[in-house]
Amino acid sequence: MAKNYKMKTNSSVKKRFKLTAKGRVKRKRAYLRHCLGAKSSSAKRKLRRGAYIAKSQEHQIKAMAPYGL
């Protein structure tokens, strides 16, 4: 009798992305970890906002998280 194997969710994807109710993939913006003195306050404030993964790459993220995030 064959076993039903479960696929593993990629750990880095679990940590970095969230799914919205409509199925889009949310991400955090880069460049807010160091060298902050060179960036303006408004630039740092805009980096605090989230963003979405490009539609052309959503299928890659969803393939690494087969059961959702």
Distance bins in CASP14 RR format, pairs under 12 A and 6 or more apart:
PFRMAT RR
TARGET T0000
AUTHOR 0000-0000-0000
RMODE 2
METHOD distances of the structure
MODEL  1
5 66 0 0 0 0 0 1 0 0 0 0 0
6 66 0 0 0 0 1 0 0 0 0 0 0
6 67 0 0 0 0 1 0 0 0 0 0 0
7 63 0 0 0 0 1 0 0 0 0 0 0
7 64 0 0 0 0 1 0 0 0 0 0 0
7 65 0 0 0 0 1 0 0 0 0 0 0
7 66 1 0 1 0 0 0 0 0 0 0 0
7 67 1 0 0 1 0 0 0 0 0 0 0
7 68 0 0 0 0 0 1 0 0 0 0 0
8 14 0 0 0 0 0 1 0 0 0 0 0
8 64 0 0 0 0 1 0 0 0 0 0 0
8 65 0 0 0 0 1 0 0 0 0 0 0
8 66 0 0 0 0 1 0 0 0 0 0 0
8 67 0 0 0 0 1 0 0 0 0 0 0
9 15 0 0 0 0 0 1 0 0 0 0 0
9 16 0 0 0 0 0 1 0 0 0 0 0
9 17 0 0 0 0 0 1 0 0 0 0 0
9 61 0 0 0 0 0 1 0 0 0 0 0
9 62 0 0 0 0 0 1 0 0 0 0 0
9 63 0 0 0 0 0 1 0 0 0 0 0
9 64 1 0 0 1 0 0 0 0 0 0 0
9 65 1 0 1 0 0 0 0 0 0 0 0
9 66 1 0 0 1 0 0 0 0 0 0 0
9 67 1 0 0 1 0 0 0 0 0 0 0
9 68 1 0 0 1 0 0 0 0 0 0 0
9 69 1 0 0 1 0 0 0 0 0 0 0
10 16 0 0 0 0 1 0 0 0 0 0 0
10 17 0 0 0 0 1 0 0 0 0 0 0
10 60 0 0 0 0 0 1 0 0 0 0 0
10 61 0 0 0 0 1 0 0 0 0 0 0
10 62 0 0 0 0 0 1 0 0 0 0 0
10 63 0 0 0 0 1 0 0 0 0 0 0
10 64 1 1 0 0 0 0 0 0 0 0 0
10 65 1 0 0 1 0 0 0 0 0 0 0
10 66 0 0 0 0 1 0 0 0 0 0 0
10 67 0 0 0 0 0 1 0 0 0 0 0
10 68 0 0 0 0 0 1 0 0 0 0 0
10 69 0 0 0 0 0 1 0 0 0 0 0
11 17 0 0 0 0 0 1 0 0 0 0 0
11 64 0 0 0 0 1 0 0 0 0 0 0
11 65 0 0 0 0 0 1 0 0 0 0 0
11 69 0 0 0 0 0 1 0 0 0 0 0
12 27 0 0 0 0 0 1 0 0 0 0 0
12 61 0 0 0 0 0 1 0 0 0 0 0
12 64 0 0 0 0 1 0 0 0 0 0 0
12 65 0 0 0 0 0 1 0 0 0 0 0
12 69 0 0 0 0 0 1 0 0 0 0 0
13 19 0 0 0 0 0 1 0 0 0 0 0
13 25 0 0 0 0 1 0 0 0 0 0 0
13 27 0 0 0 0 0 1 0 0 0 0 0
13 53 0 0 0 0 0 1 0 0 0 0 0
13 57 0 0 0 0 0 1 0 0 0 0 0
13 58 0 0 0 0 0 1 0 0 0 0 0
13 60 0 0 0 0 1 0 0 0 0 0 0
13 61 1 0 0 1 0 0 0 0 0 0 0
13 62 0 0 0 0 1 0 0 0 0 0 0
13 63 0 0 0 0 1 0 0 0 0 0 0
13 64 1 0 1 0 0 0 0 0 0 0 0
13 65 1 0 1 0 0 0 0 0 0 0 0
13 66 0 0 0 0 0 1 0 0 0 0 0
13 67 0 0 0 0 0 1 0 0 0 0 0
13 68 0 0 0 0 1 0 0 0 0 0 0
13 69 1 0 0 1 0 0 0 0 0 0 0
14 61 0 0 0 0 0 1 0 0 0 0 0
14 64 0 0 0 0 1 0 0 0 0 0 0
14 65 1 0 0 1 0 0 0 0 0 0 0
14 66 0 0 0 0 0 1 0 0 0 0 0
14 67 0 0 0 0 0 1 0 0 0 0 0
14 68 0 0 0 0 1 0 0 0 0 0 0
14 69 1 0 0 1 0 0 0 0 0 0 0
15 27 0 0 0 0 0 1 0 0 0 0 0
15 28 0 0 0 0 0 1 0 0 0 0 0
15 64 0 0 0 0 0 1 0 0 0 0 0
15 65 0 0 0 0 0 1 0 0 0 0 0
15 69 0 0 0 0 1 0 0 0 0 0 0
16 25 0 0 0 0 1 0 0 0 0 0 0
16 26 0 0 0 0 1 0 0 0 0 0 0
16 27 1 0 0 1 0 0 0 0 0 0 0
16 28 1 0 0 1 0 0 0 0 0 0 0
16 29 0 0 0 0 0 1 0 0 0 0 0
16 30 0 0 0 0 0 1 0 0 0 0 0
16 50 0 0 0 0 0 1 0 0 0 0 0
16 51 0 0 0 0 0 1 0 0 0 0 0
16 53 0 0 0 0 1 0 0 0 0 0 0
16 61 0 0 0 0 1 0 0 0 0 0 0
16 64 0 0 0 0 0 1 0 0 0 0 0
16 65 0 0 0 0 0 1 0 0 0 0 0
16 69 0 0 0 0 1 0 0 0 0 0 0
17 23 0 0 0 0 0 1 0 0 0 0 0
17 24 0 0 0 0 0 1 0 0 0 0 0
17 25 1 0 1 0 0 0 0 0 0 0 0
17 26 1 0 0 1 0 0 0 0 0 0 0
17 27 1 0 1 0 0 0 0 0 0 0 0
17 28 0 0 0 0 1 0 0 0 0 0 0
17 50 0 0 0 0 0 1 0 0 0 0 0
17 51 0 0 0 0 0 1 0 0 0 0 0
17 52 0 0 0 0 0 1 0 0 0 0 0
17 53 1 0 0 1 0 0 0 0 0 0 0
17 57 0 0 0 0 0 1 0 0 0 0 0
17 58 0 0 0 0 1 0 0 0 0 0 0
17 60 0 0 0 0 0 1 0 0 0 0 0
17 61 1 0 1 0 0 0 0 0 0 0 0
17 62 0 0 0 0 1 0 0 0 0 0 0
17 64 0 0 0 0 1 0 0 0 0 0 0
17 65 1 0 0 1 0 0 0 0 0 0 0
17 68 0 0 0 0 1 0 0 0 0 0 0
17 69 1 0 1 0 0 0 0 0 0 0 0
18 24 0 0 0 0 1 0 0 0 0 0 0
18 25 1 0 0 1 0 0 0 0 0 0 0
18 26 1 0 1 0 0 0 0 0 0 0 0
18 27 0 0 0 0 1 0 0 0 0 0 0
18 28 0 0 0 0 1 0 0 0 0 0 0
18 50 0 0 0 0 1 0 0 0 0 0 0
18 51 0 0 0 0 0 1 0 0 0 0 0
18 52 0 0 0 0 0 1 0 0 0 0 0
18 53 0 0 0 0 0 1 0 0 0 0 0
18 61 0 0 0 0 0 1 0 0 0 0 0
18 65 0 0 0 0 0 1 0 0 0 0 0
18 68 0 0 0 0 1 0 0 0 0 0 0
18 69 1 0 1 0 0 0 0 0 0 0 0
19 25 1 0 0 1 0 0 0 0 0 0 0
19 26 1 0 0 1 0 0 0 0 0 0 0
19 27 0 0 0 0 0 1 0 0 0 0 0
19 52 0 0 0 0 0 1 0 0 0 0 0
19 53 0 0 0 0 0 1 0 0 0 0 0
19 58 0 0 0 0 1 0 0 0 0 0 0
19 61 0 0 0 0 1 0 0 0 0 0 0
19 62 0 0 0 0 1 0 0 0 0 0 0
19 65 0 0 0 0 1 0 0 0 0 0 0
19 67 0 0 0 0 0 1 0 0 0 0 0
19 68 1 0 0 1 0 0 0 0 0 0 0
19 69 1 0 1 0 0 0 0 0 0 0 0
20 26 1 0 0 1 0 0 0 0 0 0 0
20 27 0 0 0 0 0 1 0 0 0 0 0
20 50 0 0 0 0 0 1 0 0 0 0 0
20 51 0 0 0 0 0 1 0 0 0 0 0
20 52 0 0 0 0 1 0 0 0 0 0 0
20 53 0 0 0 0 0 1 0 0 0 0 0
20 58 0 0 0 0 0 1 0 0 0 0 0
20 68 0 0 0 0 0 1 0 0 0 0 0
20 69 0 0 0 0 0 1 0 0 0 0 0
22 52 0 0 0 0 0 1 0 0 0 0 0
22 58 0 0 0 0 0 1 0 0 0 0 0
23 52 0 0 0 0 0 1 0 0 0 0 0
23 53 0 0 0 0 0 1 0 0 0 0 0
23 55 0 0 0 0 0 1 0 0 0 0 0
23 58 0 0 0 0 1 0 0 0 0 0 0
23 59 0 0 0 0 0 1 0 0 0 0 0
23 61 0 0 0 0 0 1 0 0 0 0 0
23 62 0 0 0 0 1 0 0 0 0 0 0
23 65 0 0 0 0 0 1 0 0 0 0 0
23 68 0 0 0 0 1 0 0 0 0 0 0
23 69 0 0 0 0 1 0 0 0 0 0 0
24 50 0 0 0 0 0 1 0 0 0 0 0
24 51 0 0 0 0 0 1 0 0 0 0 0
24 52 1 0 1 0 0 0 0 0 0 0 0
24 53 1 0 0 1 0 0 0 0 0 0 0
24 54 0 0 0 0 0 1 0 0 0 0 0
24 55 0 0 0 0 1 0 0 0 0 0 0
24 57 0 0 0 0 0 1 0 0 0 0 0
24 58 1 0 0 1 0 0 0 0 0 0 0
24 61 0 0 0 0 0 1 0 0 0 0 0
24 62 0 0 0 0 0 1 0 0 0 0 0
24 69 0 0 0 0 0 1 0 0 0 0 0
25 50 0 0 0 0 0 1 0 0 0 0 0
25 51 0 0 0 0 1 0 0 0 0 0 0
25 52 1 0 0 1 0 0 0 0 0 0 0
25 53 1 0 1 0 0 0 0 0 0 0 0
25 54 0 0 0 0 1 0 0 0 0 0 0
25 55 0 0 0 0 1 0 0 0 0 0 0
25 56 0 0 0 0 0 1 0 0 0 0 0
25 57 0 0 0 0 1 0 0 0 0 0 0
25 58 1 0 1 0 0 0 0 0 0 0 0
25 59 0 0 0 0 1 0 0 0 0 0 0
25 60 0 0 0 0 1 0 0 0 0 0 0
25 61 1 0 1 0 0 0 0 0 0 0 0
25 62 1 0 0 1 0 0 0 0 0 0 0
25 63 0 0 0 0 0 1 0 0 0 0 0
25 64 0 0 0 0 0 1 0 0 0 0 0
25 65 0 0 0 0 1 0 0 0 0 0 0
25 68 0 0 0 0 0 1 0 0 0 0 0
25 69 1 0 0 1 0 0 0 0 0 0 0
26 49 0 0 0 0 0 1 0 0 0 0 0
26 50 1 0 0 1 0 0 0 0 0 0 0
26 51 1 0 0 1 0 0 0 0 0 0 0
26 52 1 0 0 1 0 0 0 0 0 0 0
26 53 1 0 0 1 0 0 0 0 0 0 0
26 58 0 0 0 0 0 1 0 0 0 0 0
26 61 0 0 0 0 0 1 0 0 0 0 0
26 69 0 0 0 0 1 0 0 0 0 0 0
27 49 0 0 0 0 0 1 0 0 0 0 0
27 50 1 0 0 1 0 0 0 0 0 0 0
27 51 1 0 1 0 0 0 0 0 0 0 0
27 52 1 0 0 1 0 0 0 0 0 0 0
27 53 1 0 1 0 0 0 0 0 0 0 0
27 54 0 0 0 0 1 0 0 0 0 0 0
27 57 0 0 0 0 0 1 0 0 0 0 0
27 58 0 0 0 0 0 1 0 0 0 0 0
27 61 0 0 0 0 1 0 0 0 0 0 0
27 69 0 0 0 0 0 1 0 0 0 0 0
28 47 0 0 0 0 1 0 0 0 0 0 0
28 48 0 0 0 0 1 0 0 0 0 0 0
28 49 0 0 0 0 1 0 0 0 0 0 0
28 50 1 0 1 0 0 0 0 0 0 0 0
28 51 1 0 0 1 0 0 0 0 0 0 0
28 52 0 0 0 0 0 1 0 0 0 0 0
28 53 0 0 0 0 0 1 0 0 0 0 0
29 39 0 0 0 0 0 1 0 0 0 0 0
29 43 0 0 0 0 0 1 0 0 0 0 0
29 44 0 0 0 0 0 1 0 0 0 0 0
29 45 0 0 0 0 0 1 0 0 0 0 0
29 46 1 0 0 1 0 0 0 0 0 0 0
29 47 1 0 1 0 0 0 0 0 0 0 0
29 48 1 0 0 1 0 0 0 0 0 0 0
29 49 1 0 0 1 0 0 0 0 0 0 0
29 50 1 0 1 0 0 0 0 0 0 0 0
29 51 1 0 1 0 0 0 0 0 0 0 0
29 52 0 0 0 0 0 1 0 0 0 0 0
29 53 0 0 0 0 0 1 0 0 0 0 0
30 47 1 0 0 1 0 0 0 0 0 0 0
30 50 0 0 0 0 0 1 0 0 0 0 0
30 51 0 0 0 0 1 0 0 0 0 0 0
31 37 0 0 0 0 0 1 0 0 0 0 0
31 38 0 0 0 0 0 1 0 0 0 0 0
31 39 1 0 0 1 0 0 0 0 0 0 0
31 43 0 0 0 0 1 0 0 0 0 0 0
31 44 0 0 0 0 1 0 0 0 0 0 0
31 46 0 0 0 0 0 1 0 0 0 0 0
31 47 1 0 0 1 0 0 0 0 0 0 0
31 48 0 0 0 0 0 1 0 0 0 0 0
31 51 0 0 0 0 0 1 0 0 0 0 0
32 39 0 0 0 0 1 0 0 0 0 0 0
32 43 0 0 0 0 1 0 0 0 0 0 0
32 44 1 0 0 1 0 0 0 0 0 0 0
32 45 0 0 0 0 0 1 0 0 0 0 0
32 46 0 0 0 0 1 0 0 0 0 0 0
32 47 1 0 1 0 0 0 0 0 0 0 0
32 48 1 0 0 1 0 0 0 0 0 0 0
32 49 0 0 0 0 0 1 0 0 0 0 0
32 50 0 0 0 0 0 1 0 0 0 0 0
33 39 0 0 0 0 0 1 0 0 0 0 0
33 44 0 0 0 0 0 1 0 0 0 0 0
33 47 0 0 0 0 1 0 0 0 0 0 0
34 44 0 0 0 0 0 1 0 0 0 0 0
35 43 0 0 0 0 0 1 0 0 0 0 0
35 44 0 0 0 0 0 1 0 0 0 0 0
35 47 0 0 0 0 0 1 0 0 0 0 0
36 43 0 0 0 0 1 0 0 0 0 0 0
36 44 1 0 0 1 0 0 0 0 0 0 0
36 45 0 0 0 0 0 1 0 0 0 0 0
36 47 0 0 0 0 1 0 0 0 0 0 0
36 48 0 0 0 0 0 1 0 0 0 0 0
37 43 0 0 0 0 0 1 0 0 0 0 0
37 44 0 0 0 0 1 0 0 0 0 0 0
38 44 0 0 0 0 0 1 0 0 0 0 0
39 45 0 0 0 0 1 0 0 0 0 0 0
39 46 0 0 0 0 1 0 0 0 0 0 0
39 47 1 0 0 1 0 0 0 0 0 0 0
39 48 0 0 0 0 0 1 0 0 0 0 0
40 46 0 0 0 0 1 0 0 0 0 0 0
40 47 0 0 0 0 0 1 0 0 0 0 0
41 47 0 0 0 0 0 1 0 0 0 0 0
41 48 0 0 0 0 0 1 0 0 0 0 0
42 48 0 0 0 0 0 1 0 0 0 0 0
42 49 0 0 0 0 0 1 0 0 0 0 0
43 49 0 0 0 0 0 1 0 0 0 0 0
52 58 0 0 0 0 1 0 0 0 0 0 0
52 61 0 0 0 0 0 1 0 0 0 0 0
53 59 0 0 0 0 1 0 0 0 0 0 0
53 60 0 0 0 0 1 0 0 0 0 0 0
53 61 1 0 1 0 0 0 0 0 0 0 0
53 62 0 0 0 0 1 0 0 0 0 0 0
53 64 0 0 0 0 0 1 0 0 0 0 0
53 65 0 0 0 0 0 1 0 0 0 0 0
53 69 0 0 0 0 0 1 0 0 0 0 0
54 60 0 0 0 0 1 0 0 0 0 0 0
54 61 0 0 0 0 0 1 0 0 0 0 0
55 61 0 0 0 0 0 1 0 0 0 0 0
55 62 0 0 0 0 0 1 0 0 0 0 0
57 63 0 0 0 0 0 1 0 0 0 0 0
57 64 0 0 0 0 0 1 0 0 0 0 0
58 64 0 0 0 0 0 1 0 0 0 0 0
58 65 0 0 0 0 0 1 0 0 0 0 0
58 69 0 0 0 0 0 1 0 0 0 0 0
59 65 0 0 0 0 0 1 0 0 0 0 0
61 68 0 0 0 0 1 0 0 0 0 0 0
61 69 0 0 0 0 1 0 0 0 0 0 0
62 68 1 0 0 1 0 0 0 0 0 0 0
62 69 0 0 0 0 1 0 0 0 0 0 0
END
